[in-house]
Amino acid sequence: VSSDSTLARDPYIESNQISSLMCLPLLFQDKLGYILYVDSTVTLSFTDERISLCHSIAHQAAIALEHATIHRKCSNGNYPSIESQVKVRTSELESTVDLFRAANQSKTIFLASMSHEIR
């Protein structure tokens, strides 16, 4: 921390005599959701093993927070149910099938007309 003059002057860092700190992103679908902040009064206290452990904790925390967010949305009714998603998608597919049937009917009429003209 002492090598970064901005951090060294931070009131929290100064008052708690923080010597080492680490911030790890908590990603949700490759987007930043939160940051895991870890500090220590011991200089260079983050060994490779501790850094690896903190990465594992950050990953698990991100998963837990994402699950909690989904659960909250489902509980509040703000998240569409699978059934409603299936109904919407089925309706979209039925509309597409109707368009293809109409296009196929137009093609059939056109080919019949051209066949008659050629004879």
C-alpha positions in Angstrom: 0.0 0.0 0.0 2.8 2.4 0.8 4.0 2.2 -2.8 0.7 3.8 -4.0 0.6 7.4 -2.8 -3.2 7.7 -3.3 -3.9 4.6 -1.2 -1.4 5.6 1.4 -3.2 8.9 2.1 -6.7 7.2 2.4 -8.1 7.8 5.9 -9.2 4.2 6.3 -5.8 2.9 5.2 -4.0 5.3 7.5 -6.2 4.8 10.6 -6.1 0.9 10.3 -2.5 0.8 9.3 -3.2 -1.3 6.2 0.0 -2.6 4.6 -1.5 -5.0 2.0 -4.8 -5.1 0.2 -6.3 -7.1 -2.6 -9.5 -6.5 -4.6 -11.1 -9.3 -6.7 -14.0 -8.9 -9.1 -17.1 -10.9 -8.6 -18.4 -11.5 -12.1 -21.9 -12.3 -13.2 -22.0 -13.6 -16.8 -18.6 -11.9 -17.5 -19.9 -8.6 -16.0 -18.7 -7.0 -12.8 -21.2 -7.4 -10.1 -19.3 -6.7 -6.9 -15.7 -6.5 -5.6 -14.2 -8.7 -2.8 -12.0 -6.5 -0.7 -9.4 -8.0 1.6 -6.8 -6.1 3.6 -4.1 -6.9 6.1 -1.8 -5.0 8.5 1.0 -7.4 7.5 3.3 -6.3 4.6 3.2 -8.7 1.7 0.8 -11.0 3.5 -0.8 -12.4 0.3 1.1 -15.6 -0.6 0.2 -17.5 -3.8 -1.8 -19.9 -1.7 -3.8 -17.1 -0.1 -4.4 -15.4 -3.4 -5.7 -18.7 -4.8 -7.9 -19.1 -1.8 -9.3 -15.6 -2.2 -10.0 -16.3 -5.9 -11.9 -19.4 -5.0 -13.9 -17.5 -2.4 -14.6 -14.7 -4.9 -15.8 -17.3 -7.4 -18.1 -19.0 -4.9 -19.4 -15.7 -3.6 -20.3 -14.6 -7.1 -22.2 -17.8 -7.7 -24.1 -17.4 -4.4 -24.9 -13.8 -5.0 -26.2 -14.6 -8.5 -28.4 -17.4 -7.1 -29.7 -15.1 -4.4 -30.6 -12.5 -7.1 -32.4 -15.0 -9.2 -34.2 -16.4 -6.1 -35.3 -12.9 -5.1 -36.6 -12.1 -8.6 -38.5 -15.4 -8.7 -40.0 -14.9 -5.2 -41.1 -11.3 -6.1 -42.7 -12.5 -9.4 -40.4 -10.2 -11.3 -38.8 -13.1 -13.2 -40.9 -14.8 -15.9 -41.7 -18.4 -15.2 -40.5 -21.1 -17.5 -44.2 -21.8 -18.5 -44.7 -18.2 -19.6 -41.5 -18.2 -21.5 -42.5 -21.5 -23.3 -45.9 -19.9 -24.1 -44.3 -16.8 -25.6 -41.8 -18.9 -27.7 -44.5 -21.3 -28.9 -46.6 -18.3 -30.0 -43.7 -16.9 -31.9 -43.0 -20.2 -33.6 -46.6 -20.7 -34.5 -46.6 -17.2 -36.2 -43.4 -18.2 -38.1 -45.0 -21.5 -39.2 -48.1 -19.5 -40.5 -45.8 -17.2 -42.5 -44.0 -20.2 -44.0 -47.3 -21.9 -44.9 -48.5 -18.7 -46.6 -45.2 -18.3 -48.5 -45.4 -22.0 -49.6 -49.0 -21.4 -50.8 -47.9 -18.4 -52.8 -45.1 -20.4 -54.3 -47.5 -23.1 -55.3 -49.9 -20.7 -57.0 -47.0 -19.0 -58.8 -45.6 -22.2 -60.1 -49.0 -23.4 -61.3 -49.5 -20.1 -63.1 -46.0 -20.3 -64.7 -46.6 -23.9 -65.7 -49.9 -22.9 -67.4 -48.2 -20.0 -69.2 -45.4 -22.2 -70.5 -47.8 -24.8 -72.0 
